């Protein structure tokens, strides 16, 4: 379970019990990198660039390493499921030199003519060359961090220049002759059953000569922010004793490389939370894999250029990670199937089915979506159930936001008896508060005696002080599943609810922005957390039985009121950078809770019939 899930669970417990809270400081504004790279111009860019493109991908190859310097995913094609978000529009408007696709002049379909990049229209899946200011200072991503480069323990291997031997609209072939070996690489758009495989590339690497110690690189995915923080995930699939296992890979620390030599993964997934690369060998390869730390100053994220004049992000705070899978240790050809695209469950299952229908073993790419963590055994089944319901409502509403609200209503209706029991139990406990205070005052010097008298009071009034725990325990699986679902469900990325305010359900809502970022809240006003805080304050007022006049309150009641006000403030700040989809769920749930509280209070105050 990651930090954001832990924060959410602690917040949920505090909402029910009102006794504990956890304060999480949002990522603070930090300075952009001070580039050490020399000033360069376009004419001195390393390598030549070649583009293969279809409705799913724009593949940008460099002759340095015969590798993919860029994988750009289009927004406005009938095939693509990728939608633009705020960062994309901000980059196109404020930093057009970093929103060009490809980032360099290129050749296409075997033509010798150099073509100019176009502005916008794509999502950059890989980190790529970044212009840090308008004076053309650039950070050039080293070829070692491209996708599909063939590297070894010798650094110069990653910078070899290849010759293009074949190049048409569907495939490209590179060759390089070395004293000890000859390498030939063939990239093509993957097909199965005569149809294109969405976002999948076929790569064949032929080695003539010395083949030991060669690895294939995955590239470094661009950063995606989830609740204001990066969310990289590395996993691999393994079949052991006829049982499929999905294992999470620990992130290497600064300047570290992790190497495993005795594992034969079926594939390795390198994801940023919503997009990623899956390296799937389809022929025999050597054992093992590696994971390499990529410093943010060397391979910068495009976030560095967002509000850089206000030092909002710092490259060193956003490192990347690259996986490396071995080629065959014997002379000959090694084939890979490479997925480079969105981690959308329906899409991945469709790719698995399309490949399986041809009689080939199921690659099981959909398993890359497996929940892993301390409470995955809880979150996995409930998140799947909730996603089924969410998709069901979406078929009727065609709105993910309304679907979240309907799902919240269904959960509230299902759990109404438990919540009602909890509310009544709380009211009975509050009604006993004066008697409990009197007992504590009477036995100030005898705490054990006071405790026994309070327990007797509970028995006489037939009140169970822990009765509020059961509803929480029963609801917890739904809450964990909902959090895991809403913080990372790809269909919600870029899904709009109220244009101009809630444009992306996986990011905080933005009512308006300003220039200089302020502590805690940055340079954007997120309204939903304040609405949530207001509803939480209202719910506390409705559930309280304390006198309205502060002077008539007991010390315990004053402390409870102060604690409640502090909780409202803390929760508003805590939820400030949460995804708007999650805040819509939480706000809807609390509004329904207020309604239920009002009905409970009304029924409690109604005169009983004789």
C-alpha positions in Angstrom: 0.0 0.0 0.0 1.5 3.4 -1.0 1.6 6.6 1.0 -1.5 8.1 -0.7 -3.6 5.0 0.2 -2.3 5.1 3.8 -3.3 8.8 4.1 -6.7 8.0 2.7 -7.3 5.2 5.2 -6.2 7.2 8.1 -8.4 10.1 7.0 -11.4 7.7 6.8 -10.8 6.4 10.3 -10.6 10.0 11.7 -13.9 10.8 10.0 -15.7 8.0 11.9 -13.9 8.2 15.2 -12.8 11.9 15.4 -9.7 11.1 17.4 -6.7 10.8 15.1 -5.5 12.6 12.1 -2.5 12.6 9.7 -1.1 15.7 8.1 0.4 15.3 4.7 2.3 18.3 3.3 1.7 18.6 -0.4 4.8 18.6 -2.6 6.3 22.0 -2.2 7.5 24.3 -5.0 11.1 23.7 -5.8 13.6 25.2 -8.2 14.1 24.0 -11.8 17.5 22.6 -12.7 20.5 24.8 -13.4 21.6 23.1 -16.6 25.2 22.1 -16.9 24.8 21.3 -20.6 26.4 23.6 -23.0 24.4 25.8 -25.3 23.6 23.9 -28.5 21.6 24.6 -31.7 19.5 22.3 -33.9 22.4 21.8 -36.3 24.5 20.1 -33.7 21.8 17.7 -32.4 23.2 14.2 -32.2 21.9 11.7 -34.7 19.3 11.7 -37.5 15.6 11.0 -36.8 13.1 8.8 -38.7 9.4 8.5 -38.0 6.9 5.6 -38.4 3.4 6.6 -37.6 -0.1 5.1 -37.4 -3.3 6.0 -35.5 -1.9 4.8 -32.2 1.7 5.9 -32.1 4.3 8.3 -33.5 7.6 6.3 -33.3 10.7 8.6 -33.6 13.9 6.6 -34.2 17.4 7.9 -33.8 20.4 6.3 -35.7 22.3 6.6 -32.4 21.7 3.2 -30.9 19.0 2.4 -33.5 16.5 3.2 -30.8 13.3 5.1 -30.1 14.2 8.6 -28.9 10.4 9.3 -28.7 7.1 7.5 -28.5 4.3 10.0 -28.9 0.6 9.1 -28.6 -1.8 11.1 -30.7 -5.0 12.7 -29.2 -7.2 13.2 -32.2 -7.4 9.9 -34.1 -10.3 7.5 -34.1 -8.0 4.7 -32.8 -6.4 6.6 -29.8 -7.9 6.5 -26.3 -5.5 9.2 -25.0 -7.0 12.6 -24.1 -5.1 15.9 -23.5 -4.8 17.2 -20.0 -3.8 20.6 -18.5 -0.1 20.0 -18.9 -0.5 19.4 -22.6 -2.4 22.7 -23.2 -0.1 24.6 -20.9 3.0 23.4 -22.7 1.5 24.2 -26.2 0.6 27.7 -25.0 3.6 28.7 -22.8 6.4 26.5 -24.1 5.7 25.7 -27.8 9.4 24.8 -28.3 8.8 21.8 -25.9 5.4 20.9 -27.4 6.7 20.0 -30.9 6.3 16.5 -32.2 8.8 15.1 -32.9 11.2 17.4 -31.1 13.6 17.5 -34.1 13.4 17.6 -37.8 12.9 14.1 -39.2 12.5 11.9 -42.3 9.4 9.8 -43.0 8.5 6.8 -45.2 12.0 6.5 -46.7 12.1 10.1 -47.9 15.3 12.0 -47.8 13.4 15.3 -47.2 13.6 16.7 -43.7 10.2 17.5 -42.3 9.3 20.1 -39.6 7.7 19.1 -36.3 4.1 20.1 -35.6 2.8 21.9 -32.5 0.9 19.8 -30.0 -1.5 16.9 -30.7 0.5 14.2 -28.9 1.3 12.8 -25.4 5.1 12.2 -25.0 5.3 8.7 -23.4 9.1 8.9 -23.1 11.2 11.7 -21.6 12.8 13.5 -24.4 15.0 16.5 -25.3 13.9 19.5 -23.2 14.5 23.2 -24.0 14.9 24.9 -20.7 14.6 28.5 -22.0 13.9 30.4 -25.2 17.7 30.9 -25.7 17.9 27.3 -26.9 19.5 25.8 -23.9 18.7 22.1 -24.2 19.1 19.0 -22.2 19.7 16.2 -24.6 18.6 12.8 -23.4 21.6 10.4 -23.8 20.9 7.5 -26.3 21.4 5.0 -23.5 18.0 6.1 -22.1 16.2 5.5 -25.5 13.7 2.6 -25.9 15.2 -0.3 -27.7 18.9 0.6 -27.5 21.3 -2.3 -27.2 23.7 -1.7 -24.4 26.5 -3.5 -22.5 29.0 -2.9 -19.7 30.9 -0.7 -22.2 29.3 2.8 -22.3 30.3 3.5 -25.9 28.0 0.6 -27.0 24.9 2.8 -26.4 26.2 5.6 -28.7 27.0 3.5 -31.8 25.7 5.0 -35.1 23.6 2.7 -37.2 22.8 2.8 -40.9 19.2 2.7 -42.2 18.9 -0.3 -44.6 15.2 -0.4 -45.2 12.5 2.2 -44.4 8.8 2.3 -45.4 5.5 3.2 -43.8 5.3 -0.1 -41.7 8.9 -0.9 -40.8 12.5 0.3 -40.5 15.8 -1.7 -40.5 19.1 -0.5 -38.9 22.5 -2.1 -39.2 25.9 -1.6 -37.5 29.2 -3.4 -38.1 31.7 -3.7 -35.3 35.0 -5.6 -35.1 33.4 -8.3 -32.9 29.8 -8.3 -34.0 27.2 -7.1 -36.5 23.8 -6.0 -35.2 20.7 -5.7 -37.3 17.5 -4.3 -35.8 14.0 -4.5 -37.4 11.1 -2.5 -36.0 7.6 -2.8 -37.3 4.0 -2.2 -36.2 2.7 -5.4 -34.7 -0.3 -7.3 -36.1 -2.3 -10.4 -35.1 -4.9 -12.1 -37.1 -4.4 -9.6 -40.0 -5.3 -6.6 -37.7 -3.1 -4.0 -36.0 -2.2 -4.6 -32.4 -2.9 -1.3 -30.7 0.2 0.4 -29.3 2.4 -2.7 -29.9 5.7 -2.8 -31.7 7.6 -5.9 -33.0 11.4 -5.7 -32.6 13.9 -8.3 -33.9 17.5 -8.0 -33.0 20.0 -10.1 -35.0 23.5 -10.5 -33.6 26.3 -12.0 -35.7 29.4 -12.6 -33.6 29.8 -11.9 -29.8 26.3 -11.9 -28.2 26.9 -12.2 -24.5 26.2 -9.4 -22.1 23.8 -7.4 -24.3 20.7 -5.8 -22.9 17.7 -4.1 -24.4 16.5 -0.8 -22.8 12.9 0.2 -22.0 13.4 4.0 -22.1 12.3 6.3 -19.3 8.5 7.1 -19.1 7.4 10.6 -18.6 6.1 11.7 -15.2 2.4 11.5 -14.3 1.2 13.1 -11.1 -1.2 11.2 -8.9 -2.5 13.2 -5.9 0.4 15.7 -6.6 3.2 13.1 -6.5 4.8 10.9 -9.2 3.6 7.3 -9.3 6.2 5.1 -11.1 5.6 1.3 -10.8 7.9 -1.5 -12.0 6.5 -5.1 -12.2 7.4 -8.3 -13.8 5.4 -11.5 -14.7 6.8 -14.9 -13.9 5.3 -18.4 -14.3 6.6 -20.6 -11.5 5.3 -24.2 -11.1 2.5 -23.5 -13.5 1.4 -20.6 -11.4 1.4 -17.0 -12.6 3.1 -14.5 -10.3 3.1 -10.7 -10.6 5.9 -9.2 -8.6 6.6 -5.5 -7.8 10.2 -4.3 -8.3 11.7 -2.0 -5.7 12.9 1.3 -7.1 16.7 1.7 -7.2 18.1 4.6 -5.2 20.2 7.4 -6.6 22.9 6.3 -9.0 22.0 2.7 -8.2 21.5 -0.2 -10.6 19.7 -3.4 -9.5 20.6 -6.6 -11.2 19.0 -10.0 -11.1 20.6 -12.9 -12.8 18.5 -16.0 -12.1 15.0 -15.0 -13.1 13.3 -15.5 -16.5 10.5 -12.8 -16.6 7.7 -13.3 -19.2 7.6 -9.5 -19.3 8.7 -6.4 -17.4 6.4 -3.4 -17.0 7.7 0.1 -16.6 4.7 2.4 -15.8 4.2 6.0 -14.7 0.7 5.1 -13.4 -1.3 5.7 -16.5 1.1 4.9 -19.4 4.1 2.7 -19.8 6.2 0.2 -21.6 5.9 -3.6 -21.4 9.0 -5.6 -22.7 7.9 -9.0 -23.7 10.5 -11.4 -25.2 8.9 -13.9 -27.7 12.0 -15.9 -28.2 14.6 -17.4 -25.8 16.7 -14.8 -24.0 19.4 -15.0 -21.3 18.3 -15.0 -17.6 17.9 -11.9 -15.5 17.1 -8.3 -15.8 18.3 -4.9 -14.6 16.7 -1.7 -13.2 18.6 1.5 -13.6 18.1 4.9 -11.8 17.9 7.8 -14.3 18.7 11.2 -12.7 16.1 13.8 -13.3 18.8 16.3 -14.2 20.1 14.0 -17.0 16.7 12.8 -18.2 14.4 15.6 -17.2 10.6 15.5 -17.1 8.6 18.1 -19.0 7.2 19.3 -15.6 10.5 21.1 -15.1 9.3 23.7 -17.7 5.9 24.2 -16.0 6.0 27.6 -14.2 9.8 27.4 -14.2 9.9 31.2 -13.7 8.5 30.6 -10.2 10.8 27.6 -9.5 7.8 25.3 -9.1 9.6 22.0 -9.9 13.1 20.7 -9.6 14.5 18.1 -11.9 16.4 16.3 -9.2 13.1 15.6 -7.3 11.7 13.7 -10.3 14.1 10.9 -11.3 13.1 8.2 -13.7 13.7 4.4 -13.9 14.7 2.2 -16.8 14.4 -1.5 -17.1 16.8 -3.6 -19.1 16.1 -7.1 -20.5 18.8 -9.4 -21.9 19.1 -10.6 -25.5 20.0 -14.2 -26.2 23.5 -15.0 -25.1 23.9 -17.0 -28.4 24.5 -15.7 -31.8 21.3 -15.3 -33.8 18.0 -13.4 -33.6 16.0 -12.3 -30.5 12.4 -11.1 -30.9 10.5 -8.8 -28.6 6.9 -7.7 -28.5 6.8 -4.2 -27.0 3.7 -2.5 -25.7 4.1 1.3 -25.4 0.9 3.1 -24.6 -1.9 3.7 -22.1 -2.6 1.2 -19.3 -6.3 0.9 -19.9 -7.8 -2.4 -18.7 -10.1 -2.9 -21.6 -7.4 -2.2 -24.2 -4.9 -4.5 -22.6 -7.4 -7.4 -22.4 -8.3 -6.8 -26.0 -4.6 -7.1 -27.0 -4.3 -10.3 -25.0 -7.4 -11.8 -26.7 -6.3 -10.8 -30.2 -2.9 -12.4 -29.7 -4.4 -15.6 -28.1 -6.9 -16.0 -31.0 -3.9 -16.6 -33.3 -2.9 -19.7 -31.3 0.0 -17.8 -29.6 0.3 -18.0 -25.8 -1.5 -15.3 -23.9 1.0 -12.5 -23.0 -1.3 -11.5 -20.1 -0.6 -7.8 -20.5 -3.7 -7.1 -18.5 -2.0 -8.5 -15.4 0.2 -5.3 -15.4 -2.9 -3.7 -13.7 -2.7 -6.1 -10.8 -3.0 -4.3 -7.4 0.1 -5.0 -5.2 0.6 -3.9 -1.6 -0.3 -4.6 2.0 -4.0 -4.6 1.4 -4.2 -5.7 -2.2 -6.1 -8.8 -1.2 -8.9 -6.4 -0.2 -8.5 -3.6 -2.8 -8.2 -6.0 -5.8 -11.7 -7.7 -5.7 -13.5 -4.6 -4.5 -11.9 -2.3 -7.0 -12.8 -4.7 -9.8 -16.4 -4.8 -8.6 -16.6 -1.1 -8.3 -15.2 -0.6 -11.8 -17.8 -3.0 -13.2 -20.5 -0.8 -11.6 -18.8 2.4 -12.7 -18.7 1.1 -16.3 -22.4 0.0 -16.0 -23.4 3.6 -15.0 -21.2 5.1 -17.7 -23.1 3.2 -20.4 -26.2 5.1 -19.3 -24.9 8.5 -18.3 -21.9 8.8 -20.7 -20.3 10.8 -17.9 -17.7 9.4 -15.5 -18.4 12.1 -12.9 -22.2 11.3 -12.8 -21.2 7.6 -12.7 -19.1 8.2 -9.6 -22.1 10.0 -8.0 -24.5 7.1 -8.9 -22.0 4.6 -7.6 -21.7 6.6 -4.3 -25.5 6.5 -4.0 -25.6 2.7 -4.5 -22.9 2.2 -1.8 -24.7 4.5 0.6 -28.0 2.6 0.1 -26.3 -0.7 0.6 -24.6 0.5 3.8 -27.6 2.6 5.0 -28.5 0.2 7.9 -24.9 0.1 9.2 -24.6 3.9 8.9 -27.9 4.4 10.6 -26.9 2.1 13.4 -23.7 4.1 13.8 -25.5 7.4 13.9 -27.9 6.2 16.6 -25.1 4.8 18.6 -23.3 8.1 18.5 -26.4 10.0 19.6 -26.8 7.6 22.5 -23.2 8.1 23.5 -23.6 11.9 23.3 -26.7 11.7 25.4 -24.7 9.9 28.1 -21.9 12.5 28.0 -23.2 14.6 31.0 -23.7 11.5 33.2 -20.2 10.3 32.3 -18.8 13.7 33.1 -20.5 13.7 36.5 -19.1 10.2 37.3 -15.6 11.4 36.4 -16.0 14.5 38.6 -17.4 12.3 41.5 -14.4 9.9 41.3 -11.6 12.2 40.4 -9.2 10.5 42.8 -10.4 6.9 42.0 -10.0 6.4 38.2 -10.6 2.7 38.4 -13.8 3.2 40.3 -14.9 5.8 37.7 -14.2 3.4 34.9 -16.3 0.7 36.6 -19.2 3.1 37.1 -19.1 4.2 33.4 -19.2 0.6 32.3 -22.2 0.0 34.6 -23.8 3.1 33.0 -23.2 1.5 29.5 -24.9 -1.7 30.7 -27.9 0.1 32.3 -28.5 2.2 29.2 -27.7 -0.7 26.8 -25.0 1.2 24.9 -22.0 -0.4 23.4 -19.1 2.1 23.2 -17.4 0.2 20.3 -20.6 -0.3 18.2 -19.4 2.4 15.8 -16.4 0.3 14.8 -18.3 -2.4 13.0 -19.8 -0.2 10.3 -16.3 1.2 9.6 -14.8 -2.3 9.4 -17.5 -3.5 7.0 -17.2 -0.3 4.8 -13.4 -0.4 4.8 -13.0 -2.8 1.8 -15.3 -0.5 -0.3 -13.3 2.5 0.7 -9.9 1.0 -0.1 -11.2 -0.3 -3.4 -12.8 3.1 -4.3 -9.6 4.9 -3.5 -7.4 2.6 -5.5 -9.9 2.8 -8.4 -10.4 6.5 -8.5 -6.8 7.5 -8.1 -5.5 5.5 -11.1 -8.3 4.5 -13.4 -7.2 5.4 -16.9 -10.7 6.2 -18.4 -10.9 9.0 -15.8 -7.7 10.7 -17.1 -8.7 13.7 -19.1 -12.4 13.0 -18.5 -14.2 16.3 -18.1 -17.1 17.1 -15.8 -17.6 20.8 -15.8 -15.4 22.4 -18.5 -13.2 25.2 -17.2 -13.4 23.9 -13.7 -13.2 20.0 -13.5 -11.4 19.1 -16.7 -9.6 15.9 -15.5 -11.0 13.6 -12.9 -7.6 12.2 -12.1 -6.2 15.7 -11.2 -7.4 18.3 -8.7 -10.2 20.7 -10.0 -9.0 24.1 -11.0 -11.3 27.1 -10.5 -8.7 29.6 -11.5 -4.9 30.1 -11.4 -2.5 32.9 -10.6 1.2 33.6 -11.0 3.3 33.1 -7.9 2.7 29.8 -6.1 1.8 30.1 -2.4 2.7 27.6 0.3 0.5 24.5 0.6 -1.9 25.5 -2.2 0.5 26.4 -5.1 -0.9 28.7 -7.8 -4.3 27.1 -8.3 -7.6 27.3 -6.4 -9.1 23.9 -5.9 -12.7 24.4 -4.8 -13.9 20.8 -4.2 -11.7 20.4 -1.0 -13.3 23.6 0.5 -16.8 22.4 -0.3 -15.9 19.0 1.3 -14.6 20.9 4.4 -17.9 22.9 4.6 -20.0 19.8 4.4 -17.9 18.1 7.0 -18.3 21.1 9.3 -22.1 21.0 8.7 -22.2 17.3 9.5 -20.4 17.8 12.8 -22.9 20.6 13.7 -25.8 18.4 13.0 -24.4 15.4 14.9 -23.5 17.4 18.0 -25.8 17.5 21.0 -23.7 20.1 22.9 -25.4 23.5 23.8 -25.0 26.2 21.2 -23.8 28.6 23.9 -20.1 28.0 24.5 -20.5 29.1 28.2 -22.9 26.2 28.8 -20.6 23.5 27.4 -18.6 21.2 29.5 -14.8 21.1 29.1 -15.1 17.8 27.2 -17.7 19.4 24.8 -15.4 22.4 24.2 -12.5 20.0 23.4 -14.7 18.0 21.0 -15.8 21.2 19.2 -12.2 22.4 18.9 -11.1 19.0 17.7 -13.9 19.0 15.1 -12.8 22.4 13.8 -9.2 21.4 13.6 -10.2 18.2 11.7 -12.2 20.3 9.1 -9.1 22.4 8.4 -6.7 19.5 8.3 -8.9 17.5 6.0 -9.4 20.4 3.6 -5.6 20.7 3.3 -5.1 17.0 3.1 -7.6 16.5 0.3 -6.4 19.7 -1.5 -4.3 17.8 -4.1 -6.4 14.7 -4.3 -7.9 13.8 -7.7 -11.2 15.6 -8.4 -12.9 12.2 -9.1 -12.0 11.1 -5.6 -13.2 14.4 -4.1 -16.5 14.1 -6.0 -17.0 10.6 -4.5 -16.1 11.8 -1.0 -18.2 15.0 -1.3 -21.2 13.0 -2.6 -20.8 10.5 0.2 -20.7 13.2 2.9 -23.7 15.0 1.4 -25.6 11.8 1.6 -24.4 11.3 5.1 -25.7 14.8 6.0 -29.1 13.8 4.5 -29.1 10.6 6.5 -28.1 12.5 9.7 -30.9 14.9 9.2 -33.4 12.1 8.8 -32.0 10.3 11.8 -32.3 13.5 13.9 -35.8 14.2 12.7 -36.9 10.7 13.6 -35.3 11.0 17.0 -37.1 14.2 17.8 -40.5 13.0 16.5 -43.0 12.5 19.3 -43.5 8.8 20.1 -47.1 7.5 19.7 -48.8 6.3 22.8 
